[in-house]
């Protein structure tokens, strides 16, 4: 019987397991996915946001706690637990070093794809390489790892977890660990649950990450009365290529074309300002916008020269030499599309376009407006990409204190239950998204949960 | 589960491999997580569309280290089924085949082609030996096969190799580009020479390679160094021997403790160790990282190198015994087979990769990526 049972197999779970084992506890990991799908959404991540007061290869310059916190406030609009957020920010440096000392390699600062080398440390090879390294470390340390092991219930009685039931190799099993770390993620792959807030629209969502984020443990704990945080109806969703697989399409299905074209729905109508702000800030609103359109689908339309301005898509562009031809290929009403493109083109200013930044090149007298990068769609071939909402993660989670202890309905900590990662991230990231912050929360709280669980188990 | 053997499926014609590479790179180019591992991914990001020439260039930049496969969230059994090392190895075969028509036989029937080549070379050595004879009163192997016979045989095989390699490299330049400029600068050639000599891209961006599975190692780089530098030492020993013999009139054979003697012996042992190691790595790797066809094709060069090194050492040991004659014939034949196979087989990767590295160095410099 393990001292510490870790539920989940992503970055937070691994940080917890390794920390608990390093503190002397015997540890078991129950991962619901098979081995090749292990580690949940961590498989799809790429970097971690790290506070640092001096350059720490590969991180350049400095990124002070105050700036980090300001960045968090901007994206969350204040929906964050200041105490827990500060804890994550301050311990992110140590968490980064922890990852590195447990076999994770970081990519040296490149002038390449993303200009985040000051604030974020990039995993060499991405998130799957990170989890491969952490699993190898976990195995070396003697941590027991069970794949295809789905936890059915975490039984809470008298302020403590009595036993844990799980399904493995077709059998029903149970364990009585001394302490439990719940690091089993959100419920973004559970379309039925999403449907409670989104109705039928949820069926048309693409789940960008793992299909194993079913939220079973989260729901089980909520049903037993633990305190929750985060809006249960909210999720982080972006616009992805509509041809993306229903699950696990990951990073490559996202489309960055929107600022350089127009977006129309199935009626060939525009419905939102495509040039509202610089793309990273607006990236996350388009999932929701498209979710509200009929059939949860839309198309971004631009011309050939514009395609050089955004990251290539993993799917081929839909092309035609005329707008009529394009409308036909998309199944849109050709006169309606020609009309909307015509009125958009007529509203574009003659000059002032600059793809490098907010150019103020706005349409005149158009509703909705395009506030930046308004350039006519005029040079054939004409290009379209189909869009649908792609859900990344959910915000609803369990409430924890700074020792990662899960709180019950009366805000008293459950005696031997800890949480880390997406299952508790909603208290810190209540809204929006900050690149590499999810991994910071997972690593910091993973370490805290592991250490605290080990201490609890050994006393 | 692991994707079809495209080379075998299409009868060693590369259209399927090229199409698969194009599909895969379109997905890689939207991801780019692997950009820190090697030159392929930074080179890929300079392009948005991939013509055959681009695919062949990228395939020859790929050293098959597999770090990108183990790091890939889209690797099989994911429905995207991305397997860059395997796909690239199949495109490389297509590039060898486009450079030299005889390559198809080495791809389709590697064992048969290698055996045929060895047999033909034994016959050729015998022919020269019978026609030109041994040196009367010649020492060591010159008594078995005279100076003229040896030179005539050597020139025949080396002439074929040099002609073939030159044609192959020129053809590669024609079908892999670069079409837009005259060629890399001197500085890019120098940088490529450094990258090739150190096998920089068998380093996985500083972590090593997935040579034997999920853990990282530098085994492939070590074995390749032993094999390649051992080969260079043997080549130097032979060249030095020729200089001693023809210019300094110090006739072969040379004692163990002499520069050619030491270079040849140490080089031969290194080659045996290196080729054995590389054959072992091929043996333990599964179909998930390469196809049986590409493995057999690659192995045929390793086997020729191993035979050449082993018979070279045997030749030394047989000095003054009756086995010298067969040992010498086998050694010369294996060197001949190796030389003739060079422009047709896996050896071409040395030239193509060097051209690809130089082109990549030039692209980086011109776009100021460094």
Interface residues (C-beta under 8 A of the other chain):
Chain A: X36 X43 X44 X46 X105 X107 X108 X110 X111 X112 X113 X122 X123 X124 X125 X126 X127 X128 X129 X132 X136 X245 X248 X250 X251 X252 X253 X254 X307 X308 X311 X312 X313 X314 X315 X316
Chain B: X26 X27 X29 X30 X31 X32 X33 X34 X35 X36 X37 X42 X45 X48 X67 X68 X70 X71 X72 X73 X74 X77 X78 X79 X80 X205 X206 X207 X214 X215 X369
